[in-house]
Amino acid sequence: MTVQTIEQFRQDIGSVFSTVEDRERAMKSRDFHWYSPVLTPQLKDCMADVVVQPQTQAEIEAVVAAAAKHRLPITVRGGGTGNYGQAVPLQGGIVLDMTRFNKVLAVEDGSIRIEAGAYIKSALDAALATGQQLMMYPSTMQSATVGGYLGGGFAGIGSVKHGIIRDSGMIQSLKIMTVEESPKIMTLSGADVGFVFHAWGTTGIIIEAQLKLVPAVKWIDCIATFPTYGDTIAFGNAAFASDLDIFLLSAVEKRFAPFYKRTQAYFDGSRDAMFSMVNEKDVDAFFALAAKFNGVRSMAVSEAESADAKLRPIHQTAFNHTTLMALQVDRSWTYLQIVMPDPFTPELAEKQLKYFGDEVLMHHEYTRENGRPRIGGLPLIKFTTEARLNEIMRIFEADGCMINNPHIFKLEDGGRFDPEGRKMAFRKQVDPLGLMNPGKLRSLS
Ligand SMILES: Cc1cc2nc3c(=O)[nH]c(=O)nc-3n(C[C@H](O)[C@H](O)[C@H](O)COP(=O)(O)OP(=O)(O)OC[C@H]3O[C@@H](n4cnc5c(N)ncnc54)[C@H](O)[C@@H]3O)c2cc1C
């Protein structure tokens, strides 16, 4: 990209905020791929030429039209919390920061309409104000945007009850903008939202989302502890199969305790633990079930009690926040993303825990897909070499586990791209010049 082209682009977008300041470009060219010691060196030199921050749909349209005119790549960015370099501009060009485009447009009975750059917490707060809530949210809901979650996320807090994003019915419709000199607006609903979901900003710019809302529940943050990790998983399986109203089931073994600094009074490293969010009415039954698997009630606090005691909210201890807490203590850890075989037996959990010893610490998240358990493993791995990391993946695979490799930056390599190529065909329609997040699709690079 020549300096002259970038300046022409900036002139064409007129009053839309843009910057070529080094610090801002560097900051907005990074996401949470630093979790991966494999990706970090690969992406270290990727840098946007210009960052834009539109505030209205008309401003986004001006950016897109000018980008198409000058054939400049566009990397759409929300909060930049993605883990695989999804929001890193591999080929420079424009980082389109959506966070100033953030209005809640309407909250109705059963749905919310919101601009894509809004933080998910704003959507949740707006829903709660009407006695409703989102079906799920990532543990990053305070810093992740609606567009980024739909474009880069997969599941989250609530997925044990409502399913992973793609099978939950959470996305009612999406308004997207095509990338061409005269950008068009399209509205997608039903199965067509799948063209854009988890496409890493390669299949149109999400402008607005209409998300399904459900009645709000008073969730209680709970911790049950167990003498063995096998007991923890046996309880998780039973809790999943029960009719208890549970919003989160996050299992960690006792060696995670040093990373859980703000809950150490309840999880001190002597026992393994299930971190959960449970409907107030079911808390006693939840712990009664835990007792059948040698579990004890360690903590049960409301949101207000948790805040008063300065505890970490349970939703911020789950999914990739677990990994983050470990990395904040010791940067030599990394992680994997695994789908455990169904059924996932306590015996397999114990076998893998013993096999890897101190090299791998076990963490599992319960989610639902088509009514069946879809138990995600997010183990911590003591990183030595890329070759050993790959070997560890093969060992998990030999046990019937499926790897969604988080140490890749090509969309197809993560195991979550549609094999029939329907997304690819749609991509050509909405991005005929191939300007969206170029380099992320192996089939296009
Ligand atoms: C500590 C931590 C915990 C996490 N927990 C979870 C979790 O519970 N569940 C989960 O699924 N993920 C989780 N993630 C991953 C990440 O938070 C989610 O993917 C998140 O929702 C991304 O939102 P974001 O706004 O930060 O997106 P970004 O990182 O900015 O972008 C993600 C992708 O979406 C694209 N994109 C962004 N905005 C748009 C738009 N408007 N239109 C089209 N494409 C767009 C980007 O180009 C990029 O490819 C976690 C990550 C971290 C670091």
The ligand as an ORCA input file, in Angstrom:
! r2SCAN-3c Opt
* xyz 0 1
  C     -10.246    -14.396     27.702
  C     -11.009    -14.865     26.501
  C     -12.213    -15.570     26.690
  C     -12.976    -15.975     25.573
  N     -14.145    -16.654     25.797
  C     -14.886    -17.025     24.713
  C     -16.132    -17.685     24.900
  O     -16.606    -17.865     26.019
  N     -16.791    -18.083     23.790
  C     -16.332    -17.826     22.520
  O     -16.990    -18.191     21.550
  N     -15.173    -17.179     22.333
  C     -14.451    -16.776     23.380
  N     -13.275    -16.108     23.187
  C     -12.904    -15.695     21.868
  C     -13.434    -14.248     21.601
  O     -13.674    -13.560     22.750
  C     -14.749    -14.279     20.921
  O     -14.515    -14.763     19.648
  C     -15.316    -12.866     20.903
  O     -16.647    -12.895     20.978
  C     -14.781    -12.017     19.783
  O     -15.381    -10.737     19.823
  P     -14.534     -9.443     19.450
  O     -15.481     -8.290     19.352
  O     -13.390     -9.268     20.325
  O     -14.077     -9.845     17.977
  P     -12.712     -9.603     17.232
  O     -11.611    -10.367     17.867
  O     -12.487     -8.158     17.020
  O     -13.075    -10.262     15.827
  C     -13.294    -11.650     15.714
  C     -13.544    -11.976     14.232
  O     -14.815    -11.464     13.851
  C     -14.674    -10.568     12.744
  N     -15.602     -9.448     12.948
  C     -15.603     -8.547     13.959
  N     -16.627     -7.680     13.804
  C     -17.269     -8.046     12.669
  C     -18.393     -7.538     11.962
  N     -19.070     -6.475     12.394
  N     -18.744     -8.147     10.808
  C     -18.072     -9.237     10.341
  N     -17.016     -9.761     10.974
  C     -16.621     -9.181     12.125
  C     -13.222    -10.112     12.751
  O     -12.781     -9.778     11.456
  C     -12.516    -11.340     13.284
  O     -12.241    -12.232     12.239
  C     -12.501    -15.702     24.269
  C     -11.301    -15.020     24.100
  C     -10.569    -14.599     25.196
  C      -9.287    -13.829     24.966
*
